[in-house]
Amino acid sequence: MDPELEAFIPLFPRTDLSDPVAAREKLARLTAAVPVDLTGLEVEDRTVPGDPDVTVRVYRPHEARGALVWLHGGGFVMGDVETEHPWATRLAASSGAVVISVGYRLSPENRFPAALDDAYAVLGWAAEHAPELGFDPARIAVGGHSAGAGLAAGIALRSRDEQGPPIHFQLLNQPGLDDRQETWSQRNFTSTPWFDRDKVGAAWRHYLGSQPATPYAAPGRATDLSGLPPAYIGTAELCPNRDEDIEYALRLLRAGVSVELHQWPGTFHGSQAILSAEVSQRQNDELGAVLRRALAA
């Protein structure tokens, strides 16, 4: 493990998804302490029509060319536009893109496809309101972290299949893609910091309940990855999701989809939240730089 990250392990909170309400409260307390710099950004809360309506927070830099529909992490169980505020702010500032942070419905109260439907509604709304929001509707990316990145991959599949709004790019950071937990990293990372095999399993059980997984819920199950948008996939070395993410990147490449894959050595799932570590700074900066480059292409 990266020594700058390892020093924080004794202080890093343990998550327990068996009590979703307590887990949400803990995450809210943690993110409330993260510094936020809104210089150069206009920030506005909006409501997107849906069934039910979806809360979004829109971050607008000056002279944005494109936009990112951004989906927070939290194992499908935790997170909202407030807990994602520090990270969405950084992405908008570093990429120059309009970032639309989505407050999708959480599990287990709202199982699949609730979160996916919310994300897909926001994608359609973003395309329709691009002139009002100040970006080119041909330059819309989808992305997220962890469970949110899995949702982003799912709406890319759905938009392709349903001829929905064109997606220019996928920004997938440590995505949760496969409920089966059959890869080497899923089977062996049973005590990794923040997220381990048991917590991954709990997240999928909350999200799916007793229903079978489909490719829109678990994109790793998709048999046809052709025709999808170019993608950036970031993985952490000590993350249960690592191997399914690398395999997804390889399968995208074999299907003719352009992919940038970055495997970050010495990191663990979500460790980029430790902002003092040099590797975290590089990870966060790269997300913004990759998005800026993709939307300018």
The 8 nearest C-alpha neighbors of each residue, nearest first, counted from 0:
[[1, 265, 2, 5, 266, 4, 264, 237],
 [0, 2, 265, 4, 3, 5, 266, 264],
 [3, 1, 5, 4, 0, 6, 265, 276],
 [4, 2, 276, 1, 5, 6, 7, 277],
 [5, 3, 2, 1, 6, 7, 276, 8],
 [6, 4, 2, 8, 7, 3, 1, 0],
 [5, 7, 4, 3, 8, 2, 9, 10],
 [6, 8, 10, 5, 4, 9, 11, 3],
 [7, 9, 11, 5, 10, 6, 4, 192],
 [10, 8, 7, 11, 6, 12, 5, 192],
 [11, 9, 7, 8, 12, 6, 13, 5],
 [10, 12, 8, 9, 7, 13, 193, 192],
 [13, 11, 10, 14, 193, 9, 8, 25],
 [12, 14, 193, 11, 15, 192, 194, 10],
 [15, 13, 193, 16, 12, 22, 194, 198],
 [14, 16, 17, 22, 18, 13, 198, 19],
 [15, 17, 18, 19, 22, 14, 201, 198],
 [16, 18, 15, 19, 201, 22, 198, 21],
 [17, 19, 16, 21, 20, 22, 15, 23],
 [20, 18, 22, 16, 21, 17, 23, 76],
 [21, 19, 23, 22, 18, 24, 77, 76],
 [20, 22, 24, 23, 19, 18, 25, 15],
 [23, 21, 19, 25, 20, 24, 18, 16],
 [24, 22, 77, 26, 20, 21, 25, 19],
 [23, 25, 27, 21, 22, 26, 28, 20],
 [24, 26, 22, 28, 27, 23, 21, 29],
 [27, 25, 29, 23, 28, 24, 30, 22],
 [26, 28, 24, 30, 25, 29, 82, 31],
 [29, 27, 25, 31, 26, 30, 24, 32],
 [28, 30, 26, 27, 31, 32, 25, 33],
 [31, 29, 32, 33, 27, 82, 28, 26],
 [30, 32, 28, 29, 33, 27, 82, 34],
 [31, 33, 30, 29, 34, 28, 27, 35],
 [32, 34, 30, 31, 35, 85, 29, 272],
 [35, 33, 32, 36, 85, 31, 30, 84],
 [34, 36, 85, 37, 33, 88, 84, 89],
 [37, 35, 38, 34, 88, 89, 85, 92],
 [38, 36, 40, 39, 35, 88, 41, 42],
 [37, 39, 40, 36, 92, 41, 60, 35],
 [40, 38, 60, 37, 61, 41, 92, 59],
 [41, 39, 60, 59, 37, 38, 58, 42],
 [40, 42, 59, 58, 60, 43, 39, 37],
 [43, 41, 58, 57, 40, 59, 56, 44],
 [42, 44, 57, 56, 45, 41, 58, 55],
 [43, 45, 56, 55, 57, 42, 46, 54],
 [46, 44, 55, 54, 56, 43, 47, 57],
 [47, 45, 54, 53, 55, 52, 48, 44],
 [46, 48, 53, 52, 54, 49, 121, 45],
 [49, 47, 52, 46, 53, 50, 51, 120],
 [50, 48, 52, 51, 47, 53, 120, 117],
 [51, 49, 52, 48, 53, 117, 116, 120],
 [50, 52, 49, 53, 48, 117, 47, 104],
 [51, 53, 49, 48, 47, 50, 46, 54],
 [54, 52, 47, 46, 117, 49, 55, 102],
 [53, 55, 46, 102, 45, 47, 101, 52],
 [56, 54, 101, 45, 100, 102, 44, 46],
 [57, 55, 44, 100, 43, 99, 45, 80],
 [56, 58, 99, 43, 42, 98, 44, 100],
 [59, 57, 42, 98, 97, 41, 40, 91],
 [60, 58, 97, 41, 40, 57, 42, 61],
 [61, 59, 40, 95, 63, 39, 97, 62],
 [60, 62, 63, 59, 39, 40, 95, 41],
 [63, 61, 60, 64, 133, 95, 134, 59],
 [64, 62, 96, 95, 61, 134, 65, 60],
 [65, 63, 134, 135, 62, 96, 294, 66],
 [66, 64, 138, 134, 96, 135, 139, 63],
 [65, 67, 97, 139, 96, 98, 140, 138],
 [66, 68, 140, 98, 141, 69, 139, 99],
 [67, 69, 141, 99, 98, 140, 142, 100],
 [70, 68, 100, 142, 143, 67, 99, 141],
 [71, 69, 147, 143, 101, 100, 142, 148],
 [72, 70, 147, 143, 144, 83, 78, 69],
 [71, 73, 147, 144, 145, 146, 74, 78],
 [72, 74, 77, 75, 78, 76, 146, 71],
 [73, 75, 202, 76, 146, 72, 77, 145],
 [76, 74, 73, 105, 106, 146, 77, 206],
 [77, 75, 106, 105, 74, 73, 19, 107],
 [78, 76, 73, 23, 75, 74, 22, 105],
 [77, 79, 73, 82, 23, 71, 72, 83],
 [78, 80, 102, 81, 82, 83, 71, 77],
 [79, 81, 83, 102, 82, 84, 100, 56],
 [82, 80, 84, 83, 79, 78, 27, 30],
 [81, 83, 30, 79, 84, 78, 27, 80],
 [84, 82, 80, 81, 86, 85, 87, 71],
 [83, 85, 81, 87, 82, 86, 80, 88],
 [86, 84, 88, 35, 87, 83, 89, 33],
 [87, 85, 89, 88, 83, 84, 90, 82],
 [86, 88, 90, 84, 89, 85, 83, 91],
 [89, 87, 85, 86, 91, 90, 84, 92],
 [90, 88, 86, 92, 87, 91, 93, 85],
 [91, 89, 87, 93, 287, 88, 92, 94],
 [90, 92, 88, 96, 94, 95, 89, 98],
 [91, 93, 89, 90, 95, 94, 88, 60],
 [92, 94, 287, 90, 91, 95, 89, 288],
 [95, 93, 287, 291, 96, 91, 92, 90],
 [94, 96, 91, 63, 92, 60, 93, 291],
 [97, 95, 66, 63, 94, 65, 91, 98],
 [96, 98, 66, 59, 58, 91, 67, 63],
 [97, 99, 67, 58, 91, 66, 57, 96],
 [100, 98, 57, 68, 56, 69, 67, 101],
 [99, 101, 69, 56, 55, 98, 80, 70],
 [102, 100, 55, 103, 70, 69, 99, 80],
 [103, 101, 79, 54, 80, 55, 53, 104],
 [102, 104, 114, 117, 101, 105, 53, 118],
 [103, 105, 114, 109, 113, 102, 106, 117],
 [106, 104, 76, 109, 75, 108, 103, 107],
 [107, 105, 109, 108, 76, 110, 206, 205],
 [106, 108, 205, 109, 110, 206, 105, 76],
 [109, 107, 106, 110, 105, 104, 205, 76],
 [110, 108, 106, 107, 105, 113, 104, 111],
 [109, 111, 206, 106, 107, 207, 113, 112],
 [112, 110, 113, 207, 206, 114, 109, 216],
 [111, 113, 115, 114, 116, 110, 216, 109],
 [114, 112, 111, 116, 115, 110, 109, 104],
 [115, 113, 117, 104, 103, 116, 112, 118],
 [114, 116, 118, 112, 117, 113, 119, 150],
 [117, 115, 119, 113, 114, 118, 112, 120],
 [118, 116, 114, 120, 115, 119, 103, 113],
 [119, 117, 115, 121, 120, 116, 114, 122],
 [118, 120, 122, 116, 121, 117, 154, 115],
 [121, 119, 117, 123, 122, 118, 116, 124],
 [120, 122, 124, 118, 119, 123, 125, 117],
 [121, 123, 119, 125, 120, 124, 118, 126],
 [124, 122, 126, 120, 121, 125, 164, 127],
 [123, 125, 121, 127, 122, 126, 128, 120],
 [126, 124, 122, 128, 123, 127, 129, 121],
 [125, 127, 123, 129, 136, 124, 128, 122],
 [126, 128, 124, 125, 129, 123, 136, 130],
 [129, 127, 125, 131, 126, 130, 124, 132],
 [128, 130, 132, 136, 134, 126, 131, 125],
 [131, 129, 133, 132, 128, 134, 135, 136],
 [130, 132, 128, 129, 133, 134, 127, 125],
 [133, 131, 129, 130, 134, 128, 59, 97],
 [132, 134, 130, 131, 129, 63, 135, 62],
 [135, 133, 65, 64, 129, 63, 132, 130],
 [134, 136, 137, 65, 138, 64, 129, 133],
 [137, 135, 138, 129, 126, 139, 134, 65],
 [136, 138, 135, 139, 167, 165, 166, 65],
 [139, 137, 65, 136, 167, 135, 294, 66],
 [140, 138, 66, 167, 166, 65, 67, 137],
 [141, 139, 168, 67, 167, 166, 169, 66],
 [142, 140, 68, 169, 67, 151, 69, 170],
 [143, 141, 170, 69, 151, 171, 169, 148],
 [142, 144, 148, 70, 147, 69, 171, 71],
 [143, 145, 148, 172, 72, 147, 71, 173],
 [144, 146, 174, 72, 173, 148, 175, 147],
 [147, 145, 72, 149, 175, 74, 148, 75],
 [148, 146, 70, 143, 72, 71, 150, 144],
 [147, 149, 143, 174, 144, 171, 151, 145],
 [148, 150, 175, 174, 146, 152, 176, 147],
 [151, 149, 153, 147, 148, 152, 115, 154],
 [152, 150, 148, 142, 154, 153, 149, 141],
 [151, 153, 155, 149, 150, 154, 148, 218],
 [154, 152, 215, 150, 156, 151, 155, 218],
 [153, 155, 157, 151, 156, 152, 158, 119],
 [154, 156, 152, 158, 153, 157, 159, 151],
 [157, 155, 153, 159, 154, 158, 160, 152],
 [158, 156, 154, 160, 159, 155, 161, 153],
 [157, 159, 163, 155, 161, 160, 162, 156],
 [160, 158, 156, 162, 157, 161, 155, 163],
 [159, 161, 157, 158, 162, 156, 163, 155],
 [160, 162, 158, 163, 159, 157, 156, 164],
 [163, 161, 159, 158, 160, 164, 165, 157],
 [162, 164, 158, 161, 165, 159, 123, 157],
 [163, 165, 123, 166, 158, 126, 162, 122],
 [166, 164, 163, 167, 137, 158, 139, 162],
 [167, 165, 139, 140, 168, 228, 164, 155],
 [166, 168, 140, 139, 138, 228, 165, 137],
 [167, 169, 140, 228, 229, 230, 166, 141],
 [168, 170, 230, 141, 142, 140, 171, 229],
 [171, 169, 142, 231, 230, 141, 172, 143],
 [172, 170, 232, 148, 142, 143, 174, 231],
 [171, 173, 233, 144, 174, 232, 148, 143],
 [174, 172, 234, 145, 233, 144, 171, 240],
 [175, 173, 145, 148, 149, 172, 171, 176],
 [174, 176, 149, 146, 145, 240, 177, 173],
 [177, 175, 219, 217, 218, 149, 174, 243],
 [176, 178, 219, 217, 179, 175, 180, 220],
 [177, 179, 180, 203, 217, 176, 200, 212],
 [178, 180, 181, 177, 182, 200, 220, 217],
 [181, 179, 185, 178, 182, 177, 186, 200],
 [180, 182, 179, 185, 186, 183, 184, 177],
 [183, 181, 185, 184, 180, 242, 186, 243],
 [182, 184, 186, 185, 187, 181, 242, 188],
 [185, 183, 239, 187, 186, 182, 188, 242],
 [184, 186, 239, 182, 180, 183, 187, 188],
 [187, 185, 183, 184, 188, 182, 181, 180],
 [186, 188, 184, 185, 189, 183, 196, 239],
 [189, 187, 239, 184, 191, 190, 185, 195],
 [188, 190, 196, 195, 187, 191, 197, 186],
 [189, 191, 195, 188, 192, 196, 194, 187],
 [190, 192, 195, 188, 189, 194, 237, 193],
 [193, 191, 194, 190, 267, 195, 8, 268],
 [192, 194, 13, 14, 191, 268, 195, 12],
 [195, 193, 192, 198, 191, 268, 199, 196],
 [196, 194, 189, 191, 198, 190, 197, 188],
 [195, 197, 189, 199, 198, 185, 188, 200],
 [198, 196, 200, 199, 195, 201, 189, 194],
 [199, 197, 201, 200, 195, 196, 194, 202],
 [200, 198, 202, 196, 201, 197, 195, 203],
 [199, 201, 197, 203, 198, 202, 204, 196],
 [202, 200, 198, 204, 199, 203, 205, 197],
 [203, 201, 74, 199, 205, 200, 204, 198],
 [202, 204, 206, 200, 205, 201, 207, 178],
 [205, 203, 201, 208, 207, 206, 202, 200],
 [206, 204, 107, 202, 203, 106, 208, 207],
 [205, 207, 110, 203, 106, 204, 111, 107],
 [208, 206, 204, 210, 111, 205, 110, 203],
 [207, 209, 204, 210, 205, 206, 110, 107],
 [210, 208, 207, 211, 204, 212, 205, 206],
 [209, 211, 208, 207, 212, 111, 213, 110],
 [212, 210, 213, 209, 207, 208, 216, 178],
 [211, 213, 216, 217, 210, 214, 207, 178],
 [212, 214, 216, 215, 217, 211, 220, 218],
 [215, 213, 218, 221, 217, 220, 216, 219],
 [214, 216, 153, 213, 218, 217, 157, 156],
 [217, 215, 213, 214, 212, 218, 153, 111],
 [216, 218, 214, 177, 176, 219, 215, 220],
 [219, 217, 214, 220, 176, 221, 215, 153],
 [218, 220, 177, 176, 217, 221, 247, 214],
 [219, 221, 214, 218, 217, 222, 177, 213],
 [222, 220, 214, 218, 219, 223, 224, 217],
 [221, 223, 220, 224, 214, 219, 218, 225],
 [224, 222, 225, 221, 254, 226, 251, 250],
 [225, 223, 254, 251, 227, 222, 226, 221],
 [226, 224, 254, 227, 223, 255, 256, 251],
 [225, 227, 224, 228, 256, 159, 255, 254],
 [226, 228, 225, 224, 256, 229, 155, 159],
 [229, 227, 168, 167, 166, 230, 169, 226],
 [230, 228, 257, 168, 256, 258, 169, 227],
 [231, 229, 169, 258, 168, 170, 228, 232],
 [230, 232, 259, 170, 258, 171, 260, 169],
 [233, 231, 171, 260, 172, 259, 230, 261],
 [232, 234, 172, 261, 173, 262, 260, 171],
 [235, 233, 262, 173, 241, 263, 261, 236],
 [234, 236, 263, 266, 267, 238, 237, 262],
 [235, 237, 264, 266, 238, 265, 263, 267],
 [238, 236, 267, 235, 266, 191, 239, 268],
 [239, 237, 268, 267, 241, 240, 235, 236],
 [238, 240, 185, 184, 241, 188, 195, 196],
 [241, 239, 238, 243, 242, 175, 244, 185],
 [242, 240, 244, 238, 234, 239, 243, 235],
 [241, 243, 245, 244, 184, 240, 246, 182],
 [242, 244, 246, 245, 240, 241, 247, 182],
 [245, 243, 247, 241, 242, 246, 240, 248],
 [244, 246, 248, 242, 247, 243, 249, 241],
 [245, 247, 249, 243, 248, 244, 242, 250],
 [248, 246, 244, 250, 249, 245, 243, 251],
 [247, 249, 245, 251, 246, 250, 244, 252],
 [250, 248, 246, 252, 247, 251, 253, 245],
 [249, 251, 253, 247, 252, 248, 246, 254],
 [252, 250, 254, 248, 256, 249, 253, 224],
 [251, 253, 256, 249, 255, 254, 250, 257],
 [252, 254, 250, 255, 251, 249, 256, 225],
 [255, 253, 225, 251, 252, 256, 224, 250],
 [254, 256, 252, 253, 225, 251, 257, 226],
 [257, 255, 252, 251, 229, 254, 258, 227],
 [256, 258, 229, 252, 230, 255, 259, 251],
 [259, 257, 230, 231, 229, 260, 256, 252],
 [258, 260, 231, 232, 230, 261, 257, 248],
 [261, 259, 232, 231, 233, 258, 262, 248],
 [260, 262, 233, 263, 234, 232, 259, 231],
 [261, 263, 234, 235, 233, 264, 260, 236],
 [262, 264, 235, 236, 234, 266, 261, 265],
 [265, 263, 236, 266, 262, 235, 1, 0],
 [264, 266, 0, 1, 236, 263, 267, 237],
 [265, 267, 235, 236, 264, 237, 263, 0],
 [268, 266, 237, 235, 238, 270, 236, 269],
 [267, 269, 238, 270, 235, 194, 193, 237],
 [268, 270, 271, 272, 267, 193, 145, 194],
 [269, 271, 272, 267, 268, 273, 266, 279],
 [272, 270, 279, 273, 269, 274, 282, 283],
 [271, 273, 270, 274, 269, 279, 275, 283],
 [274, 272, 271, 270, 275, 276, 279, 4],
 [273, 275, 272, 276, 279, 280, 271, 277],
 [274, 276, 273, 277, 279, 280, 3, 272],
 [277, 275, 279, 3, 278, 274, 273, 4],
 [276, 278, 280, 279, 281, 275, 3, 274],
 [277, 279, 281, 280, 276, 282, 271, 266],
 [280, 278, 271, 282, 276, 281, 277, 274],
 [279, 281, 277, 283, 278, 282, 284, 274],
 [280, 282, 278, 284, 279, 283, 285, 277],
 [283, 281, 279, 285, 280, 284, 278, 286],
 [282, 284, 280, 286, 285, 281, 279, 271],
 [285, 283, 281, 287, 282, 286, 280, 288],
 [286, 284, 288, 282, 287, 283, 289, 281],
 [285, 287, 289, 283, 284, 288, 290, 282],
 [288, 286, 94, 93, 290, 90, 285, 284],
 [287, 289, 285, 291, 290, 286, 94, 292],
 [290, 288, 292, 286, 291, 287, 285, 293],
 [289, 291, 293, 287, 292, 288, 94, 294],
 [292, 290, 94, 288, 294, 289, 293, 287],
 [293, 291, 295, 289, 290, 294, 288, 296],
 [294, 292, 290, 296, 295, 291, 289, 168],
 [295, 293, 291, 296, 292, 65, 138, 290],
 [294, 296, 292, 293, 291, 64, 65, 138],
 [295, 293, 294, 292, 291, 138, 167, 290]]
